[in-house]
Amino acid sequence: MARLCSLSEAIAENVKDGDTIAMEGFTHLIPYAAGHEVIRQGRKGLYLVRMTPDIIYDQLIGAGCARGMKFSWGGNPGVGSLHRFRDAVENQWPRPLEIEEHSHAAMANAYEAGAANLPFAMLRGYIGADLPKVNPNIRSVTCPFTGEVLAAVPAIRPDVSIIHAQRADRKGNVLIEGITGVQKEAVLAAKRSIVTVEEIVDELNPPSPNSTVLPSWAVTSVVHVPGGAFPSYAHGYYPRSNAFYIAWDKIARERETFQAWIEENVMKASPEDFAKHAEKQPVKAA
């Protein structure tokens, strides 16, 4: 059953050095506050998994937390490259980074296979693509019923998955609204999970079985972190900070400016700062 606790407690209890960790959230509800707490607690040797690694993984990589990453697209959305990610791959700074690239479809199916406790996922994909030539974890299986050859990839089974959501009740049941991506599957596939939320409420509204996307028994820790998805958006709470994504390109381009930003905005900051940032957004999401 989910335990309601502080963010520092949730990370300390659930994220260990060397873990395979997934932080999911597609376009919105990206768990930035939790990622910053991982950096503050000095976790090392993490193997990062995310369908679309963007700024939060750029920060974790640049801070020296990561040894590798499995992903299907990496970049600063609408802006350009992830400079800390690129520096790690090209120059091994601050440490070498192992990478394993897949398609979006393969990652989504691999999470689903993990959630179903299956060893691998199969899909119609990679036809005519070059990724199988460089990724030995993309293989093929033959359907025993039709003889069709299908692509196969290992199931994703993180040690811990972290997501952000709009609300949870006091029992730890979680509601996600808007674009859901693979958050549910990532949590169900993981050994442990952390859900940060905008609000803790007495009852999910409307009170129906469909209000609960993740039941309490499927979640390890629930944490109240208003603004915890900033600078991404939380549907119904605050919009995306496009200005921050644009600014990040300059911040992360050089090692010195990146390190100064991390020191000032992560190491000296706290989860409460996310609520202050989100409140400054000019328009509340519909």
N, C-alpha and C positions, 0 to 999 in steps of 0.2 A: 504494500500500500504506500502511496505517496506520502512523503513527509514534508510539511511546510517548514522552511528554514531560511537562513540568510544566504546570500550568494556566496560569500566566502566559505561558509560551511558546506554548501552544495559542491563547490569545486574541490575543496580539500578532501571531502569524503569520496568523491566519485571519479575524479580525474587524476591519474597516476602517471609518473614518468614512463615513457615507452608505450602508452596506450594508443590504440587506434580510435580516433575520435571523429565523429561526424557532427558538423554544425550546419543544419539545413534551414531553409527559408528561401522561397523563390520570389525575387523582386522585393517582397516586403517580409516583415517578421524575421529579419536576419538577427541572430542573437549576439549583437555587438558587445553588450555589457558583460555577458558571460565570457566572451573571448578576451576582453580586457582583464577580467579577473584571473583567467588562466595565465596571462602574461605576468600579472602582478605576483602571482604565486610561484613564478619561476619554473613552470613545468618544462621538461626537456624531452627530446626524443619522440615526440608525438608523430604518429602517422595520420595525416589529415585526409578526410574523405569529404567531398562536397561536389554536387553536380556542377555548380557554377561558382567556383571560388572567386571572390572579388576582394574588396578592401580588407575585410576582417582576416582573411587568410594571408594577404600581403603583410599585414601587421604581425601575425603570429610567426610567419616565416622570417621576416626581418628582425624580429626580436629573438631569434634563435631557438624557438620552441619546437621546430619541426625537423624531422629526418626524412620525410617523404610525403607524397600526396597522390591520391587517386581522384581523378576529376574528368569532366567531359567538356569543359570550356573554362578558360581563365582570362580575366581581364577586368578593367575598370569600366563598368557598363556605360556606354555612350561617350566615353572619354578616350580610352586607349589601353596601353599595357599596364600590367602590375610590375612596377620596377623592382620591388624587393624580391618577388617571385623570380623575375628574370635574372637578377643579380645572383641569386642562389644557384640557378641552373647553369648559367654561363660562367660564373666566376667563383662558385662555391662559397659565397659570403652571405651570412656569417658562418655557414657550414654547408656541406654538400646536400643536395636535395634529390632524393629518388623520386621519379615521376612515373605514373601509369595512366595513360590517357584512354578514354573510352568515348562512345557516343552517348548522347542524352538518353536514348532508348535503352542502351545496355545498362547504364547506371540505374535508371528507374526500375528496370526488371531485376537487377541484382539486389536492390533494396527489398523489393517484393519477395524475392526468393529467401532473403535473410529473415524477413518477417514471418514467412511460412516455415522456417526451419528446414529449408531445402539446401542441398550442397551447391547448386548452381542454377543459373537462369538461362533460358534459351529464348531466342527471338529471331524473327526474320530481319536481318540487318547485316551490315558490313559488306554487302554485295558490291564488288567493284571498288571497295575502299582499300587504302594502303595501311591502315592501322594494324590489321592482323600481321603484317610483315615485321612490325617493330614491337608488338605487344604479345608476348607468348601466352598471356592469360586470355586471349581471344582464340577460341578453338571452335570445333564443329561437332555436332552430333547428328546421327541419322534417325529420323522418326521411324519407330518400329512398325507403324501402321501404314504409312504412305511412302516411305523411302525418301522423303524430302530431307535435304541437308540443311540444318539450321545452325545459326551461330550460338555459341555457349560461352558464358563468363561466370567466374566464381561468385557465389552469393556474398553480399556485403553484410558482415556481422560485427559492428563496432563494439569495442569495449564500453564506450559511452557515447550516447547521442545527446545533443543539446539543441533545443529549439526555443523560439519565443512565440507566445500566443496572446490573444486578447484577454481571456478570463479563465480563472479556475475557481471552483467552489472550495469551501473549507475542508472538504474531504479529499481534495486533490484531483477531482475530475476536471478535464481541460476542454475548453471550447476554442476552436480556430475558425475565424471567418475570413472571407476573401479567398485569394489564391492560396491553395494548400500545398502545392508541390508534392514533395515526398516526406513531409514532416512525420506523418503518422507511421509510415513504413519504416523510417529511420529509427524511431523510438521503439517500435515493436521488434525490430531486428537486433537491438542492442542489449547487452548484458545489464547496463545501467543507463539511466536517463535523467536529464535535468530539463525542466520547463520553466522558463522565466515568463512572467505574465504582467500585463498592464494593471489588472485588477484582481483582487481576491473578493469574491462575492458569496453571500449566503446560499444563493441558488442560481444555477445557470438559467438564463432567460432566452427563449421561452422554455418552461420546464417540460421537456419531452426527451425520449431516448436519443433523438437526433441532435440534441444540444451537446452531447458528449462525443467529441471526436476521439479523445483518449481517456479511458476510464482510469480511476485512481490506481487500480491494481497493476496497470501497465507502466506506471511512472514511478521513478525512485524519489525524486525531489522536485518540489514546486517552490518557486521563489517569486516574491512580489518585487518587480523591478520596473516601475513606470518609466517609459521612454527607453526601455532596454533594447529596442531595435534601431534606435537612431544611429546613423543618418539614413538608414532605409526607413520605409514607412510602416505604420501599423494601421491597417484598414479600420476606419471609424475613429481614430485617435489623433494621428498627426501625419502630415505628408512627407514625402521623400525630400531630403535636403540635396537638391541637385548642385547647389553651390559647393557643398562639402566634397562631393565626388569630383568636381572640377578642380577644387583646391588640392585634393589629394595627389594629383598628378605631379604638381610642383613639390609638395612636401616629401613624397616618396622617391623622387628622382635621384637625389643624392643621399648617401649614407648619413652624412652629418645632420642634414635637416630632418631626416627620418628619426634618428636617434634622439634629437632634441625634442621632437614632437611627442615621441613615446614617453620620454621622461616627464614632460610637463602634463600631458593629457591622459596618460595611463598610470604611470607609477605614482604620481602625486594626486591622482583623481580618485573618485569613489563611485559606486553605482548610483548614488543619489544625483550625481551630475547629469546623468542621462535625462532625467525628468526636466531639469532646467533647460537643457538643450532643446528637447522636444517642445517645451512650452513656448520657445521663441519662434517656432515655425509660424509663418504668416497666415496659413489657411488650414483649417481642420479638414481632414479627409471626409468625404461624404459617406 
